[in-house]
Amino acid sequence: MSSNVSTAAVEIVIPVRVYIEDTDAGGIVYYVNYLKFMERARTELMRSLGYGKAAIFADDLMFVVHSLNANYHASATLDDELQVTAKVTKVGKVAVVFEQTISRGDQVLCSGEVKVACVRRSNQKPASMPSQLLEQLQF
């Protein structure tokens, strides 16, 4: 996947192919799978900054979705080739907000905003993000 991943500032675009397991009985992508595609893009963005799951876990930290808003504009179908974006729009000491889209070519199929909070793995209480990560996320 990394050969098709591109970053610009604090933004990433990844390709996602729609497989049969992503679709419902009507042959369209099941609504919750768009959220899974968005999760992949956020994970790849963090990985591109050097903060994969292992690095974060080593500091007794993890990221959890605090809130999200998703808008569905059109349906993706089997074998579609999608582009999924994640762009940092707001950074706080313990949370970051991402603007995300899922597109097929020039057509936006789903857009959303996701707020992700940093918490301690040991007690699941809010925790400050590592200072180096905060610096990287600033725009």
Phi and psi in degrees as a GROMACS rama.xvg file:
@    title "Ramachandran Plot"
@    xaxis  label "Phi"
@    yaxis  label "Psi"
@TYPE xy
-60.8254  -22.9777  SER-2
-68.8163  -21.4247  SER-3
-104.086  5.63399  ASN-4
-90.2018  131.711  VAL-5
-127.624  145.988  SER-6
-126.345  149.711  THR-7
-144.409  116.175  ALA-8
56.9886  -119.691  ALA-9
-114.72  59.9492  VAL-10
-145.516  148.398  GLU-11
-140.791  150.747  ILE-12
-129.157  126.414  VAL-13
-124.523  149.451  ILE-14
-85.8864  144.434  PRO-15
-138.338  129.237  VAL-16
-96.9486  138.963  ARG-17
-86.0903  122.65  VAL-18
-106.082  166.371  TYR-19
-55.2261  -36.8011  ILE-20
-65.5274  -16.8896  GLU-21
-85.3256  -12.4092  ASP-22
-102.224  160.464  THR-23
-98.5729  -172.198  ASP-24
-62.2787  -21.6349  ALA-25
-86.7334  -1.53028  GLY-26
84.9739  9.82435  GLY-27
-113.414  160.298  ILE-28
-62.8751  126.35  VAL-29
-63.3028  136.664  TYR-30
-52.955  -38.9247  TYR-31
-70.0812  -22.4357  VAL-32
-68.6545  -25.146  ASN-33
-61.7442  -37.9076  TYR-34
-66.443  -35.4519  LEU-35
-65.8032  -40.9245  LYS-36
-61.8226  -41.2615  PHE-37
-63.3893  -40.0335  MET-38
-59.1011  -41.7742  GLU-39
-59.8082  -43.3253  ARG-40
-65.3918  -42.9069  ALA-41
-62.9889  -40.852  ARG-42
-62.7531  -43.0718  THR-43
-66.9042  -35.8925  GLU-44
-62.3886  -47.721  LEU-45
-63.4925  -41.58  MET-46
-61.2664  -39.6681  ARG-47
-64.9497  -21.5433  SER-48
-92.6567  0.550053  LEU-49
91.6596  14.6215  GLY-50
-119.793  61.4801  TYR-51
-70.5313  175.098  GLY-52
-55.3023  -43.0109  LYS-53
-61.8972  -40.9199  ALA-54
-65.8612  -42.5354  ALA-55
-69.0715  -45.4348  ILE-56
-60.5191  -33.8029  PHE-57
-61.7054  -27.6767  ALA-58
-94.1196  14.8186  ASP-59
60.9836  32.9362  ASP-60
-121.075  160.389  LEU-61
-156.27  161.082  MET-62
-108.251  135.708  PHE-63
-128.803  146.939  VAL-64
-72.0916  123.861  VAL-65
-88.1494  -46.4848  HIS-66
-160.807  158.894  SER-67
-154.042  156.741  LEU-68
-134.831  121.937  ASN-69
-122.738  139.933  ALA-70
-123.533  124.665  ASN-71
-99.1822  124.629  TYR-72
-106.895  -35.6304  HIS-73
-158.789  165.694  ALA-74
-97.2288  142.744  SER-75
-94.3262  151.853  ALA-76
-130.838  171.211  THR-77
-47.431  133.084  LEU-78
74.5039  2.68841  ASP-79
-61.8468  145.827  ASP-80
-103.427  115.622  GLU-81
-108.96  158.164  LEU-82
-117.533  126.81  GLN-83
-117.194  127.301  VAL-84
-111.505  155.299  THR-85
-141.833  122.746  ALA-86
-130.989  129.703  LYS-87
-74.5179  125.986  VAL-88
-116.298  -17.819  THR-89
-155.165  136.909  LYS-90
-129.715  129.23  VAL-91
-121.934  -179.375  GLY-92
-64.2031  -35.5045  LYS-93
-120.93  0.228743  VAL-94
-145.785  154.554  ALA-95
-135.579  142.378  VAL-96
-111.293  131.489  VAL-97
-112.789  138.062  PHE-98
-98.5257  130.56  GLU-99
-133.137  148.037  GLN-100
-137.176  153.214  THR-101
-125.702  122.029  ILE-102
-128.666  155.329  SER-103
-120.45  105.136  ARG-104
64.0569  -127.836  GLY-105
-89.2665  -3.20728  ASP-106
-93.3273  119.185  GLN-107
-78.6315  122.778  VAL-108
-94.5725  -34.5312  LEU-109
-150.503  139.649  CYS-110
-134.766  153.492  SER-111
-166.16  169.766  GLY-112
-127.973  130.307  GLU-113
-127.311  126.161  VAL-114
-101.422  125.02  LYS-115
-118.045  130.876  VAL-116
-107.396  148.036  ALA-117
-93.7636  129.264  CYS-118
-133.882  158.711  VAL-119
-74.473  133.923  ARG-120
-65.1745  -36.5589  ARG-121
-67.5774  -31.3684  SER-122
-133.447  -1.8061  ASN-123
56.5817  32.2442  GLN-124
-98.7901  150.526  LYS-125
-53.4193  141.469  PRO-126
-141.463  149.961  ALA-127
-68.4008  140.665  SER-128
-70.8282  153.671  MET-129
-56.0875  139.737  PRO-130
-58.7033  -36.9451  SER-131
-63.4523  -39.9337  GLN-132
-65.5629  -43.1034  LEU-133
-57.1762  -42.9578  LEU-134
-62.3142  -41.5847  GLU-135
-68.089  -31.508  GLN-136
-81.6068  -16.0251  LEU-137
-64.3572  143.868  GLN-138
